[in-house]
Amino acid sequence: MRRILKWAGRVLLALVLALVVLGLWKREEITRLIAVNTLFSEEKIVANFSGMGRAFLTVPVPRGDGPVSDLPQGPEMTLPADVIDWVETRNVTSLLVLHNGRITHESYHLGTTAQDRRISWSVAKSFLAALIGISLERGEIDSLDDPVTRYAPRLAGSAYDGVTLRQLLQMTSGLEFDEDYLDYDSDINRMGRVLALGGSMDGFAAGLSARAAPPGTRWKYVSIDTHALAMALRGATGRALPSLLSERIIAPLGLEAEPDYITDGEGVAFALGGLNLTTRDYARFGLMVAKMGRYGGQQIVPTGWIAASTVPSAPTPEGALQYGLHWWMPADAREGEFYAHGIYGQYIYIDRTRDAVIVVTSADRGFREDGVREANIDALRSIVAAL
């Protein structure tokens, strides 16, 4: 009996040591997984959205060595009472309003500051769309009607085989993809775990095989479509996304702070939602788009691309929100009204006719509740009406 207990003790000690070694070896992965599992928890979400490097691998997007571009101060506006209530109700963390290119309101909430680099989520899709427009003008991409596999051959044989770049931009790939953030086993959450544990986003996209509809026949918002588009852009240019974005958009904008991209384990940028910028720097991007791609005396993004991408072109259902080329429009959009949007309440809202750009960052855990997005647009329109 004593011998059995002795051997059992040795086996237990060996198991404990093995677990310790495994924990040390996989410490970063385990830490990131724990961080991801509490990313949206009520007590941590605000801080997490300003510190995504705790949950994910990141890589800098160099801002260049040029001067910081000016965002001049304009006359201070008075926020309407309904907007003040909306800021509190929707857990807004920052709000910046530009009118005629001048800051008329800037505020930070829930302990955030102007120096925080806030996660873009799907606002990053509109940055990628701008790069596609530049690449198209440069001749690196021949046509939006080219199949994505021409530039990203790894997608051959996947659900993306036969899908065009235009269909990816319009979210009409036909891919079967479950984007329910509340379902642990959904496709979007499986993708998140691949990202957090240092897996391959390219491999994840290439491994998707299910289709819900033939390409081009039905609109459905599928975030992974943007990654397939980024794979094509990398193939067309032979460049990594962070350096490409840095050279062609970030450096010309003269940002205040160096952004970063969340990456997978292969160093590939999380193009569909992984940018981290300050609120003012999001505003610089929005102002450039509002000015038809021109900023600081230079044409950064082609005028024609901005015009084409910020008007409805996707076959969205009648009466629903409208979609262009990785930009949103309200169902009843006015001329020149469009926005970039990310989950949990991130917005770059532009009303070109009224020369207004509004940046909103939030940590809104109720963002999927009925009527929230419509209420958000109402609040943004209320701000514009008060200018």
Buried (B, 14 or more C-beta within 10 A) or exposed (E): EEEEEEEEEEEEEEEEEEEEEEEEEBEEEBEBBEBBBEBBEEEBBBBBBBBBEBBBBBBEBBBBEEEBBEBEEBEEBEBBEBBEEBBEEBBBBBBBBBBEBBBBBBBBBBEBEBEBBBBBBBBBBBBBBBBBBBBBBEEBBEEBEBBBBBBBEBBBEBBBBBBBBBBBBBBBBBBBBBBEBEEEEBBBBBBBBBBBBBBBBBBBBBEBEEBBBEBBEBBBBBBBBBBBBBBBBBBBBEBBBBBBBBBBBBBBBBBBBBBBBBBBBEEBBBBBBBBBBBBBBBBBBBBBBBBBBBBBEEBBBBBEBBEBBBBBBBBBEEEEBBBBBBBBBBBEBBEBBBBBBBBBBBBBBBBBEBBBBBBBBBBBBEBEEEEBBEBBBBBBBBBBEBB
